[in-house]
Each structure stands twice: as C-alpha cells, then as structure tokens.
Amino acid sequence: MSLWTELRGTGVTAFAVAPGATATEFTTGMGPDARVLTAGRLRTPEDVVATALDHLDRRDPGPTVIDGRLNRLAVLSSRLMSRRRSALTMARVFDPGRLSASHPAR
C-alpha cells in the first residue's frame, strides 16, 4: 500500500493482486486435500491476469484488487467477523485432521 501511495501522480501504477485459489503448480503441490480447501473451484492464471488488467484500466486503480467473486465474498465476510472469529474459522478450515477425516486415504 505504501508503494501505491508513493507512486501516485508519477505515471507509474503499482497495486497488489490477491488471487485466491488458482490452478498453478503451487495448488497442485498441496496434494489431494487441495480440492477440499478450494471447494474444487480454482481460478485460472488467465482469470487472474484479466482481473489485474481490468483493474489497471480503471481511471484511478486502488492499491489492491481481489480476483474472483468467491474470493471477494470471503474477504468481505472476514471483515464482518471479529478477528478472533475469523482466525478460529480459518484454523478450522485448514485443520489437517479435519481434511484427513473428510477424505480418507484410498
């Protein structure tokens, strides 16, 4: 955010892209539990680039852009929760024990 602020008015635009779950080697490397974590809905790298370019085309792009409707909804819902509730929810979502129980080894 500070880089975005420092560069305002210089003709250079900087912003952060929050891609969420994207079909890349990183997500593939998460193993079989990745489908549970991402609810099977992965954005493509092309989707993320399109979001970034659309953001860049705006008259006054902000310091961040979130790719994907579900990702924006997740961010909004986390802002409506207390930090404690948000942290506890994320701990439950990413709990390895829960993931193993829901998808037993075959």
N, C-alpha and C positions, 0 to 999 in steps of 0.2 A: 504494500500500500504506500509506503514511503517513496519508493521509486516512481510510482504512478504520480504522486504528488510533486516530486522534484522535477519531473519531466513535463508537467503541464505547461502549455504555452511555448514549448521548444520545437514543436513539429514532430517529436518522437512520441509514440504511444506505447506504453507498457501496461500490461494487465496480466492477472493470473487466471488460468483456466482450471476449474475444478471438474475433472471428467467423470468421477464416479467409476462404476464398474465398466471397464472397456475390454473388448476382445483383443487382448495382446498376450505376449509371452508371459508377462507378469501374472495375469489372471490364470492362464493355463498352468503356470508353475504352482498355483495354490492347491492343485490336486482335485480329487473328486468332490471335496467339500465346497469348492468354489460355486457350484450350481446352487447350493443351499444359501450361501452368503449373498449371492446376486439375484436370487429368486429366478434364475435362469434367463434374466433379461440383461444382456450385455449390449452396450453401445459399440458401434464400430469406430475405429480410428477416424474414418471419413466423417462420421457424425460429429465427432469432437472437433475436427478441423472446420467443418461447416459452421458449427456454433461459434468458434473463435473468429472466423472471418466475418460472420454476420455481426458479431459484437464490434469488430474493428470498423465495419462500415457505418456504424451509428455516428451521428453528428458529434456526440460527446460521450464516448465509451467510458464506463466506470472502471474501477480498479480490479474488479473480478467479474467472471461470468461462470455460471454453473451449467454444465451440459446435461440435457435430458430432463424431461418433465418429472419423472420419479425422483431424480436427484434433487431438483428444486423443491419438491414436496417434502423430501426427507429433511432438507436444511430448514425449511420453514417450520416443520413440526418440532425439530430440535430446539428452535428458538422459542417456541411456545412453552416448552417444558423447562423446569428448573435445571440447572447444571447437574445437580445430583441425580435427578430422574433420567436425564439424558445419558449420563455416564453409566448408570445402572442398566439402562436399556441396551446400550452398546456392548456392555460386558456380557449381557445375556445373549445377544445376537451372535457375538464372536466366541462364545464359550465352546472350546473344543469338545468337552464332554457332551454338550447338547447336540453338536453336529454329528458326533460318532453315534449317539443313540438314535438319531433320526435317520441315519443312513448306515446301517450295519454293514460290516465287510462281507463281501460275497465270495 
